[in-house]
Amino acid sequence: MHYSVRYPGSTHDSFIWNNSRLRARFAAGEFQDYLLLGDSGYPLERYLLTLFANPRTRGEERYNRSHTRTRVIIEQTFGLLKSRFRCLHHSGGSLQYEPRKCAKMVMACMYLHNKCVRRRVPLPEVLLKAVGEDEEDPDDPPPLQEAADARLRPPPGFQTRNNIVDNFFA
């Protein structure tokens, strides 16, 4: 697992990603056999796949549906963590500790959550209702749209994404 505590909580995810060591490692080809999924706030890269802004084929539509279903699982997991461990939910305010200590607290919550899942500790019904209720952060900028000249200069991950569509969704 990789995490960064260099930026305040209001910093947009894509800015943190663009300045992370993990991104540099992906860009250098260290993780050639792995792909990441990003929302429209991230650039399409050969290792970071985003949705088609305007799917034109059934394959592209299927890819988008699959991508979205997969990302929903991630978002629901964040919701479960925030529900099970209220210290992570914004309704209780922010964690009033040094960033490194906050990172350790989040990691501890993730560890404990995984232990609960393995031991089949059920979530209280109140928590199950809260999952998925987290709304989008109003401070996040609107999603980026694909550049108008994308046909002239395709993003680095254009071919990777198209190959995946052709091989698995067409």
Backbone as JSON Lines, residues from 0, in Angstrom:
{"i":0,"aa":"M","n":[0.85,-1.17,0.0],"ca":[0.0,0.0,0.0],"c":[0.89,1.24,0.0]}
{"i":1,"aa":"H","n":[0.43,2.24,-0.72],"ca":[1.16,3.5,-0.8],"c":[0.26,4.62,-0.3]}
{"i":2,"aa":"Y","n":[0.82,5.51,0.5],"ca":[0.06,6.68,0.92],"c":[1.02,7.86,1.06]}
{"i":3,"aa":"S","n":[0.47,9.05,1.0],"ca":[1.26,10.27,1.12],"c":[0.6,11.19,2.13]}
{"i":4,"aa":"V","n":[1.41,11.8,2.97],"ca":[0.88,12.76,3.96],"c":[1.49,14.14,3.72]}
{"i":5,"aa":"R","n":[1.93,14.4,2.51],"ca":[2.6,15.66,2.2],"c":[1.65,16.82,1.94]}
{"i":6,"aa":"Y","n":[0.37,16.54,1.69],"ca":[-0.56,17.59,1.27],"c":[-1.76,17.65,2.2]}
{"i":7,"aa":"P","n":[-2.34,18.84,2.37],"ca":[-3.55,18.94,3.21],"c":[-4.73,18.24,2.56]}
{"i":8,"aa":"G","n":[-5.74,17.94,3.35],"ca":[-6.91,17.18,2.89],"c":[-7.68,17.83,1.76]}
{"i":9,"aa":"S","n":[-7.55,19.13,1.59],"ca":[-8.3,19.8,0.53],"c":[-7.6,19.72,-0.83]}
{"i":10,"aa":"T","n":[-6.4,19.17,-0.87],"ca":[-5.66,19.05,-2.12],"c":[-6.33,18.0,-3.01]}
{"i":11,"aa":"H","n":[-6.52,18.33,-4.28],"ca":[-7.21,17.42,-5.19],"c":[-6.38,16.16,-5.41]}
{"i":12,"aa":"D","n":[-7.08,15.02,-5.52],"ca":[-6.43,13.71,-5.69],"c":[-5.46,13.68,-6.86]}
{"i":13,"aa":"S","n":[-5.86,14.26,-7.98],"ca":[-5.0,14.18,-9.18],"c":[-3.71,14.98,-8.99]}
{"i":14,"aa":"F","n":[-3.74,16.07,-8.22],"ca":[-2.51,16.82,-7.94],"c":[-1.57,15.96,-7.11]}
{"i":15,"aa":"I","n":[-2.12,15.3,-6.1],"ca":[-1.3,14.43,-5.26],"c":[-0.72,13.3,-6.1]}
{"i":16,"aa":"W","n":[-1.54,12.69,-6.95],"ca":[-1.07,11.6,-7.81],"c":[0.05,12.08,-8.73]}
{"i":17,"aa":"N","n":[-0.14,13.22,-9.37],"ca":[0.86,13.73,-10.32],"c":[2.19,14.03,-9.66]}
{"i":18,"aa":"N","n":[2.2,14.24,-8.36],"ca":[3.42,14.56,-7.64],"c":[3.9,13.43,-6.74]}
{"i":19,"aa":"S","n":[3.36,12.24,-6.94],"ca":[3.71,11.12,-6.07],"c":[4.87,10.29,-6.62]}
{"i":20,"aa":"R","n":[5.58,9.66,-5.71],"ca":[6.65,8.74,-6.1],"c":[6.07,7.51,-6.79]}
{"i":21,"aa":"L","n":[4.87,7.1,-6.36],"ca":[4.25,5.93,-6.97],"c":[3.98,6.17,-8.45]}
{"i":22,"aa":"R","n":[3.5,7.36,-8.8],"ca":[3.27,7.69,-10.21],"c":[4.59,7.63,-10.98]}
{"i":23,"aa":"A","n":[5.64,8.17,-10.39],"ca":[6.95,8.13,-11.05],"c":[7.4,6.69,-11.29]}
{"i":24,"aa":"R","n":[7.11,5.82,-10.34],"ca":[7.48,4.41,-10.5],"c":[6.67,3.75,-11.61]}
{"i":25,"aa":"F","n":[5.37,4.06,-11.67],"ca":[4.55,3.54,-12.77],"c":[5.06,4.07,-14.1]}
{"i":26,"aa":"A","n":[5.34,5.37,-14.17],"ca":[5.8,6.0,-15.42],"c":[7.14,5.41,-15.87]}
{"i":27,"aa":"A","n":[7.97,5.0,-14.92],"ca":[9.27,4.42,-15.25],"c":[9.14,2.95,-15.68]}
{"i":28,"aa":"G","n":[7.93,2.41,-15.62],"ca":[7.72,1.03,-16.07],"c":[7.96,-0.01,-15.01]}
{"i":29,"aa":"E","n":[8.05,0.4,-13.75],"ca":[8.32,-0.55,-12.68],"c":[7.18,-1.56,-12.48]}
{"i":30,"aa":"F","n":[5.96,-1.15,-12.81],"ca":[4.79,-2.01,-12.63],"c":[4.14,-2.29,-13.98]}
{"i":31,"aa":"Q","n":[4.89,-2.83,-14.91],"ca":[4.42,-3.01,-16.28],"c":[3.2,-3.91,-16.4]}
{"i":32,"aa":"D","n":[3.02,-4.84,-15.49],"ca":[1.9,-5.79,-15.59],"c":[0.65,-5.32,-14.86]}
{"i":33,"aa":"Y","n":[0.64,-4.08,-14.38],"ca":[-0.48,-3.59,-13.58],"c":[-1.11,-2.35,-14.2]}
{"i":34,"aa":"L","n":[-2.41,-2.22,-13.96],"ca":[-3.15,-1.05,-14.43],"c":[-3.94,-0.48,-13.26]}
{"i":35,"aa":"L","n":[-4.13,0.82,-13.28],"ca":[-4.94,1.51,-12.29],"c":[-6.17,2.09,-12.97]}
{"i":36,"aa":"L","n":[-7.23,2.28,-12.21],"ca":[-8.44,2.92,-12.73],"c":[-8.58,4.29,-12.09]}
{"i":37,"aa":"G","n":[-8.87,5.28,-12.91],"ca":[-9.06,6.63,-12.4],"c":[-10.35,7.22,-12.92]}
{"i":38,"aa":"D","n":[-10.86,8.2,-12.17],"ca":[-12.05,8.89,-12.67],"c":[-11.61,9.97,-13.65]}
{"i":39,"aa":"S","n":[-12.57,10.77,-14.09],"ca":[-12.27,11.75,-15.14],"c":[-11.38,12.89,-14.67]}
{"i":40,"aa":"G","n":[-11.07,12.96,-13.39],"ca":[-10.16,13.97,-12.89],"c":[-8.7,13.62,-13.13]}
{"i":41,"aa":"Y","n":[-8.45,12.43,-13.63],"ca":[-7.09,11.96,-13.88],"c":[-6.81,11.9,-15.37]}
{"i":42,"aa":"P","n":[-5.54,12.04,-15.75],"ca":[-5.2,11.92,-17.17],"c":[-5.15,10.44,-17.58]}
{"i":43,"aa":"L","n":[-5.5,10.17,-18.81],"ca":[-5.37,8.82,-19.35],"c":[-3.89,8.56,-19.59]}
{"i":44,"aa":"E","n":[-3.37,7.52,-18.98],"ca":[-1.97,7.12,-19.13],"c":[-1.94,5.65,-19.53]}
{"i":45,"aa":"R","n":[-0.8,5.16,-19.94],"ca":[-0.72,3.76,-20.36],"c":[-0.97,2.82,-19.18]}
{"i":46,"aa":"Y","n":[-0.81,3.29,-17.95],"ca":[-1.0,2.49,-16.74],"c":[-2.18,2.99,-15.9]}
{"i":47,"aa":"L","n":[-2.82,4.1,-16.31],"ca":[-3.95,4.68,-15.58],"c":[-5.11,4.88,-16.55]}
{"i":48,"aa":"L","n":[-6.1,4.02,-16.44],"ca":[-7.2,4.02,-17.39],"c":[-8.38,4.83,-16.86]}
{"i":49,"aa":"T","n":[-8.94,5.64,-17.73],"ca":[-10.1,6.45,-17.4],"c":[-11.26,6.07,-18.32]}
{"i":50,"aa":"L","n":[-12.42,6.63,-18.04],"ca":[-13.6,6.39,-18.86],"c":[-13.5,7.1,-20.2]}
{"i":51,"aa":"F","n":[-14.23,6.61,-21.17],"ca":[-14.43,7.35,-22.42],"c":[-15.41,8.46,-22.11]}
{"i":52,"aa":"A","n":[-15.06,9.7,-22.42],"ca":[-15.97,10.82,-22.16],"c":[-17.23,10.69,-23.01]}
{"i":53,"aa":"N","n":[-17.07,10.26,-24.24],"ca":[-18.19,10.09,-25.17],"c":[-18.04,8.75,-25.88]}
{"i":54,"aa":"P","n":[-18.47,7.65,-25.24],"ca":[-18.3,6.35,-25.89],"c":[-19.04,6.31,-27.22]}
{"i":55,"aa":"R","n":[-18.35,5.77,-28.23],"ca":[-18.92,5.74,-29.59],"c":[-19.32,4.35,-30.04]}
{"i":56,"aa":"T","n":[-18.84,3.33,-29.34],"ca":[-19.16,1.95,-29.74],"c":[-19.73,1.2,-28.54]}
{"i":57,"aa":"R","n":[-20.33,0.04,-28.83],"ca":[-20.83,-0.8,-27.73],"c":[-19.68,-1.27,-26.85]}
{"i":58,"aa":"G","n":[-18.53,-1.54,-27.45],"ca":[-17.36,-1.95,-26.67],"c":[-16.93,-0.87,-25.69]}
{"i":59,"aa":"E","n":[-16.93,0.37,-26.14],"ca":[-16.57,1.49,-25.27],"c":[-17.61,1.67,-24.16]}
{"i":60,"aa":"E","n":[-18.88,1.47,-24.49],"ca":[-19.94,1.56,-23.47],"c":[-19.78,0.45,-22.43]}
{"i":61,"aa":"R","n":[-19.48,-0.77,-22.9],"ca":[-19.26,-1.9,-21.98],"c":[-18.05,-1.64,-21.09]}
{"i":62,"aa":"Y","n":[-16.99,-1.13,-21.68],"ca":[-15.79,-0.78,-20.92],"c":[-16.15,0.22,-19.82]}
{"i":63,"aa":"N","n":[-16.88,1.28,-20.18],"ca":[-17.26,2.3,-19.2],"c":[-18.09,1.7,-18.07]}
{"i":64,"aa":"R","n":[-19.03,0.81,-18.41],"ca":[-19.86,0.18,-17.36],"c":[-19.0,-0.66,-16.43]}
{"i":65,"aa":"S","n":[-18.09,-1.43,-16.99],"ca":[-17.22,-2.28,-16.18],"c":[-16.29,-1.43,-15.3]}
{"i":66,"aa":"H","n":[-15.73,-0.4,-15.88],"ca":[-14.85,0.52,-15.16],"c":[-15.61,1.14,-13.99]}
{"i":67,"aa":"T","n":[-16.82,1.6,-14.25],"ca":[-17.63,2.24,-13.21],"c":[-18.0,1.26,-12.11]}
{"i":68,"aa":"R","n":[-18.4,0.04,-12.48],"ca":[-18.74,-0.97,-11.46],"c":[-17.54,-1.28,-10.58]}
{"i":69,"aa":"T","n":[-16.37,-1.33,-11.17],"ca":[-15.16,-1.62,-10.39],"c":[-14.84,-0.47,-9.45]}
{"i":70,"aa":"R","n":[-14.92,0.76,-9.95],"ca":[-14.63,1.92,-9.09],"c":[-15.65,2.07,-7.97]}
{"i":71,"aa":"V","n":[-16.89,1.66,-8.21],"ca":[-17.92,1.74,-7.17],"c":[-17.51,0.89,-5.97]}
{"i":72,"aa":"I","n":[-16.91,-0.26,-6.22],"ca":[-16.45,-1.12,-5.13],"c":[-15.44,-0.37,-4.26]}
{"i":73,"aa":"I","n":[-14.53,0.35,-4.89],"ca":[-13.53,1.12,-4.15],"c":[-14.24,2.19,-3.31]}
{"i":74,"aa":"E","n":[-15.16,2.93,-3.93],"ca":[-15.87,3.99,-3.21],"c":[-16.69,3.42,-2.06]}
{"i":75,"aa":"Q","n":[-17.31,2.26,-2.26],"ca":[-18.08,1.64,-1.18],"c":[-17.16,1.2,-0.04]}
{"i":76,"aa":"T","n":[-15.97,0.75,-0.38],"ca":[-15.01,0.37,0.65],"c":[-14.63,1.58,1.49]}
{"i":77,"aa":"F","n":[-14.39,2.71,0.84],"ca":[-14.12,3.94,1.61],"c":[-15.31,4.27,2.5]}
{"i":78,"aa":"G","n":[-16.52,4.12,1.98],"ca":[-17.72,4.38,2.77],"c":[-17.82,3.45,3.97]}
{"i":79,"aa":"L","n":[-17.51,2.17,3.77],"ca":[-17.52,1.22,4.88],"c":[-16.51,1.61,5.95]}
{"i":80,"aa":"L","n":[-15.32,1.97,5.52],"ca":[-14.29,2.39,6.48],"c":[-14.74,3.6,7.28]}
{"i":81,"aa":"K","n":[-15.3,4.59,6.58],"ca":[-15.76,5.8,7.26],"c":[-16.93,5.51,8.19]}
{"i":82,"aa":"S","n":[-17.74,4.52,7.85],"ca":[-18.88,4.17,8.69],"c":[-18.45,3.36,9.91]}
{"i":83,"aa":"R","n":[-17.57,2.42,9.7],"ca":[-17.11,1.57,10.8],"c":[-16.23,2.35,11.77]}
{"i":84,"aa":"F","n":[-15.44,3.24,11.23],"ca":[-14.51,4.03,12.05],"c":[-14.85,5.5,11.85]}
{"i":85,"aa":"R","n":[-15.72,6.01,12.71],"ca":[-16.25,7.36,12.56],"c":[-15.17,8.43,12.6]}
{"i":86,"aa":"C","n":[-14.01,8.12,13.15],"ca":[-12.92,9.11,13.16],"c":[-12.48,9.47,11.75]}
{"i":87,"aa":"L","n":[-12.79,8.62,10.77],"ca":[-12.41,8.88,9.38],"c":[-13.46,9.68,8.61]}
{"i":88,"aa":"H","n":[-14.65,9.82,9.17],"ca":[-15.75,10.5,8.48],"c":[-15.7,11.99,8.76]}
{"i":89,"aa":"H","n":[-15.94,12.79,7.74],"ca":[-15.85,14.25,7.87],"c":[-16.88,14.84,8.83]}
{"i":90,"aa":"S","n":[-17.94,14.1,9.14],"ca":[-18.98,14.64,10.03],"c":[-18.45,14.87,11.44]}
{"i":91,"aa":"G","n":[-17.4,14.17,11.8],"ca":[-16.81,14.35,13.13],"c":[-15.69,15.36,13.13]}
{"i":92,"aa":"G","n":[-15.53,16.1,12.05],"ca":[-14.42,17.03,11.96],"c":[-13.19,16.31,11.44]}
{"i":93,"aa":"S","n":[-12.11,17.01,11.39],"ca":[-10.88,16.39,10.88],"c":[-10.07,15.82,12.04]}
{"i":94,"aa":"L","n":[-9.19,14.9,11.72],"ca":[-8.3,14.34,12.73],"c":[-7.31,15.43,13.14]}
{"i":95,"aa":"Q","n":[-7.26,15.73,14.41],"ca":[-6.43,16.83,14.91],"c":[-5.06,16.32,15.36]}
{"i":96,"aa":"Y","n":[-4.34,15.7,14.45],"ca":[-3.03,15.14,14.74],"c":[-2.09,15.48,13.59]}
{"i":97,"aa":"E","n":[-0.82,15.23,13.81],"ca":[0.17,15.42,12.76],"c":[-0.17,14.49,11.59]}
{"i":98,"aa":"P","n":[0.13,14.92,10.36],"ca":[-0.22,14.08,9.19],"c":[0.29,12.65,9.27]}
{"i":99,"aa":"R","n":[1.51,12.45,9.73],"ca":[2.03,11.07,9.8],"c":[1.24,10.22,10.78]}
{"i":100,"aa":"K","n":[0.83,10.82,11.89],"ca":[0.02,10.08,12.86],"c":[-1.36,9.77,12.26]}
{"i":101,"aa":"C","n":[-1.93,10.72,11.53],"ca":[-3.22,10.47,10.86],"c":[-3.09,9.31,9.87]}
{"i":102,"aa":"A","n":[-2.0,9.29,9.13],"ca":[-1.78,8.2,8.17],"c":[-1.72,6.86,8.89]}
{"i":103,"aa":"K","n":[-1.05,6.83,10.04],"ca":[-0.98,5.59,10.82],"c":[-2.36,5.18,11.33]}
{"i":104,"aa":"M","n":[-3.17,6.17,11.71],"ca":[-4.53,5.88,12.18],"c":[-5.37,5.29,11.04]}
{"i":105,"aa":"V","n":[-5.25,5.85,9.85],"ca":[-6.0,5.33,8.7],"c":[-5.54,3.9,8.4]}
{"i":106,"aa":"M","n":[-4.24,3.67,8.41],"ca":[-3.72,2.33,8.15],"c":[-4.23,1.35,9.21]}
{"i":107,"aa":"A","n":[-4.27,1.78,10.47],"ca":[-4.78,0.92,11.54],"c":[-6.25,0.59,11.31]}
{"i":108,"aa":"C","n":[-7.03,1.58,10.89],"ca":[-8.45,1.34,10.6],"c":[-8.6,0.34,9.46]}
{"i":109,"aa":"M","n":[-7.77,0.47,8.43],"ca":[-7.83,-0.46,7.3],"c":[-7.47,-1.88,7.75]}
{"i":110,"aa":"Y","n":[-6.45,-1.98,8.58],"ca":[-6.03,-3.28,9.1],"c":[-7.16,-3.92,9.92]}
{"i":111,"aa":"L","n":[-7.73,-3.12,10.83],"ca":[-8.82,-3.63,11.67],"c":[-10.05,-4.0,10.84]}
{"i":112,"aa":"H","n":[-10.35,-3.2,9.84],"ca":[-11.48,-3.51,8.96],"c":[-11.27,-4.86,8.26]}
{"i":113,"aa":"N","n":[-10.06,-5.07,7.74],"ca":[-9.77,-6.34,7.08],"c":[-9.89,-7.51,8.05]}
{"i":114,"aa":"K","n":[-9.46,-7.31,9.3],"ca":[-9.61,-8.35,10.32],"c":[-11.1,-8.66,10.55]}
{"i":115,"aa":"C","n":[-11.91,-7.6,10.63],"ca":[-13.36,-7.79,10.83],"c":[-13.96,-8.56,9.66]}
{"i":116,"aa":"V","n":[-13.56,-8.22,8.45],"ca":[-14.08,-8.91,7.26],"c":[-13.68,-10.38,7.3]}
{"i":117,"aa":"R","n":[-12.41,-10.67,7.59],"ca":[-11.94,-12.06,7.64],"c":[-12.66,-12.87,8.71]}
{"i":118,"aa":"R","n":[-12.97,-12.22,9.83],"ca":[-13.64,-12.92,10.94],"c":[-15.17,-12.82,10.84]}
{"i":119,"aa":"R","n":[-15.62,-12.25,9.74],"ca":[-17.06,-12.12,9.46],"c":[-17.8,-11.35,10.55]}
{"i":120,"aa":"V","n":[-17.18,-10.31,11.06],"ca":[-17.84,-9.42,12.02],"c":[-18.8,-8.55,11.22]}
{"i":121,"aa":"P","n":[-20.11,-8.68,11.47],"ca":[-21.06,-7.93,10.65],"c":[-21.04,-6.44,10.98]}
{"i":122,"aa":"L","n":[-21.36,-5.67,9.98],"ca":[-21.53,-4.23,10.2],"c":[-22.89,-4.02,10.85]}
{"i":123,"aa":"P","n":[-22.98,-3.15,11.85],"ca":[-24.3,-2.83,12.39],"c":[-25.19,-2.27,11.28]}
{"i":124,"aa":"E","n":[-26.49,-2.5,11.38],"ca":[-27.42,-2.07,10.34],"c":[-27.32,-0.57,10.07]}
{"i":125,"aa":"V","n":[-27.09,0.2,11.1],"ca":[-26.95,1.66,10.94],"c":[-25.81,1.96,9.97]}
{"i":126,"aa":"L","n":[-24.73,1.21,10.08],"ca":[-23.58,1.44,9.21],"c":[-23.9,1.03,7.78]}
{"i":127,"aa":"L","n":[-24.63,-0.05,7.61],"ca":[-24.95,-0.5,6.26],"c":[-25.77,0.54,5.51]}
{"i":128,"aa":"K","n":[-26.67,1.24,6.21],"ca":[-27.47,2.28,5.57],"c":[-26.62,3.47,5.17]}
{"i":129,"aa":"A","n":[-25.56,3.73,5.94],"ca":[-24.73,4.91,5.69],"c":[-23.8,4.72,4.5]}
{"i":130,"aa":"V","n":[-23.5,3.47,4.16],"ca":[-22.57,3.22,3.06],"c":[-23.16,3.75,1.76]}
{"i":131,"aa":"G","n":[-22.36,4.49,1.05],"ca":[-22.8,5.04,-0.22],"c":[-23.51,6.37,-0.09]}
{"i":132,"aa":"E","n":[-23.71,6.84,1.15],"ca":[-24.37,8.13,1.33],"c":[-23.39,9.28,1.22]}
{"i":133,"aa":"D","n":[-22.1,8.99,1.22],"ca":[-21.11,10.06,1.09],"c":[-21.3,10.73,-0.25]}
{"i":134,"aa":"E","n":[-21.53,12.03,-0.21],"ca":[-21.67,12.75,-1.47],"c":[-20.3,13.18,-1.94]}
{"i":135,"aa":"E","n":[-20.23,13.57,-3.18],"ca":[-18.99,14.07,-3.75],"c":[-18.54,15.29,-2.98]}
{"i":136,"aa":"D","n":[-17.25,15.5,-2.87],"ca":[-16.7,16.66,-2.19],"c":[-17.0,17.89,-3.02]}
{"i":137,"aa":"P","n":[-17.74,18.86,-2.44],"ca":[-18.1,20.04,-3.22],"c":[-16.89,20.89,-3.59]}
{"i":138,"aa":"D","n":[-15.76,20.69,-2.9],"ca":[-14.56,21.46,-3.21],"c":[-13.79,20.89,-4.38]}
{"i":139,"aa":"D","n":[-14.12,19.67,-4.8],"ca":[-13.43,19.07,-5.93],"c":[-13.78,19.84,-7.2]}
{"i":140,"aa":"P","n":[-12.79,20.08,-8.06],"ca":[-13.11,20.75,-9.31],"c":[-13.94,19.84,-10.19]}
{"i":141,"aa":"P","n":[-14.66,20.4,-11.15],"ca":[-15.46,19.55,-12.04],"c":[-14.54,18.61,-12.81]}
{"i":142,"aa":"P","n":[-15.07,17.44,-13.21],"ca":[-14.24,16.48,-13.94],"c":[-13.65,17.1,-15.21]}
{"i":143,"aa":"L","n":[-12.43,16.66,-15.5],"ca":[-11.77,17.13,-16.72],"c":[-12.4,16.46,-17.93]}
{"i":144,"aa":"Q","n":[-12.53,17.17,-19.0],"ca":[-13.04,16.6,-20.25],"c":[-11.84,16.27,-21.13]}
{"i":145,"aa":"E","n":[-12.0,15.26,-21.98],"ca":[-10.92,14.92,-22.9],"c":[-10.67,16.12,-23.8]}
{"i":146,"aa":"A","n":[-9.42,16.34,-24.13],"ca":[-9.04,17.5,-24.94],"c":[-9.71,17.44,-26.31]}
{"i":147,"aa":"A","n":[-10.04,18.62,-26.84],"ca":[-10.71,18.68,-28.14],"c":[-9.82,18.14,-29.25]}
{"i":148,"aa":"D","n":[-8.51,18.27,-29.06],"ca":[-7.6,17.8,-30.11],"c":[-7.07,16.4,-29.82]}
{"i":149,"aa":"A","n":[-7.82,15.59,-29.05],"ca":[-7.34,14.26,-28.69],"c":[-7.08,13.39,-29.92]}
{"i":150,"aa":"R","n":[-7.82,13.65,-31.01],"ca":[-7.6,12.85,-32.22],"c":[-6.25,13.17,-32.85]}
{"i":151,"aa":"L","n":[-5.76,14.4,-32.65],"ca":[-4.46,14.77,-33.21],"c":[-3.31,14.28,-32.34]}
{"i":152,"aa":"R","n":[-3.48,14.39,-31.04],"ca":[-2.45,13.95,-30.1],"c":[-3.1,13.02,-29.07]}
{"i":153,"aa":"P","n":[-3.24,11.75,-29.38],"ca":[-3.9,10.86,-28.43],"c":[-3.11,10.78,-27.12]}
{"i":154,"aa":"P","n":[-3.82,10.67,-25.99],"ca":[-3.15,10.53,-24.7],"c":[-2.28,9.28,-24.69]}
{"i":155,"aa":"P","n":[-1.28,9.23,-23.82],"ca":[-0.37,8.08,-23.78],"c":[-1.08,6.74,-23.58]}
{"i":156,"aa":"G","n":[-2.19,6.72,-22.88],"ca":[-2.89,5.46,-22.62],"c":[-3.96,5.12,-23.63]}
{"i":157,"aa":"F","n":[-4.08,5.93,-24.67],"ca":[-5.12,5.74,-25.68],"c":[-5.06,4.33,-26.26]}
{"i":158,"aa":"Q","n":[-3.88,3.9,-26.69],"ca":[-3.74,2.58,-27.31],"c":[-3.99,1.47,-26.3]}
{"i":159,"aa":"T","n":[-3.51,1.64,-25.07],"ca":[-3.74,0.63,-24.03],"c":[-5.23,0.43,-23.81]}
{"i":160,"aa":"R","n":[-5.95,1.54,-23.64],"ca":[-7.39,1.46,-23.38],"c":[-8.11,0.85,-24.58]}
{"i":161,"aa":"N","n":[-7.74,1.25,-25.78],"ca":[-8.39,0.68,-26.97],"c":[-8.11,-0.81,-27.11]}
{"i":162,"aa":"N","n":[-6.89,-1.23,-26.79],"ca":[-6.57,-2.67,-26.84],"c":[-7.44,-3.45,-25.86]}
{"i":163,"aa":"I","n":[-7.65,-2.89,-24.68],"ca":[-8.49,-3.56,-23.68],"c":[-9.93,-3.65,-24.19]}
{"i":164,"aa":"V","n":[-10.42,-2.57,-24.76],"ca":[-11.78,-2.6,-25.32],"c":[-11.87,-3.65,-26.42]}
{"i":165,"aa":"D","n":[-10.91,-3.66,-27.34],"ca":[-10.93,-4.62,-28.45],"c":[-10.85,-6.06,-27.97]}
{"i":166,"aa":"N","n":[-10.04,-6.33,-26.96],"ca":[-9.82,-7.7,-26.49],"c":[-10.87,-8.22,-25.52]}
{"i":167,"aa":"F","n":[-11.52,-7.33,-24.77],"ca":[-12.42,-7.79,-23.71],"c":[-13.85,-7.28,-23.8]}
{"i":168,"aa":"F","n":[-14.1,-6.22,-24.55],"ca":[-15.43,-5.61,-24.52],"c":[-16.1,-5.49,-25.89]}
{"i":169,"aa":"A","n":[-15.38,-5.77,-26.96],"ca":[-15.96,-5.63,-28.31],"c":[-16.85,-6.81,-28.65]}
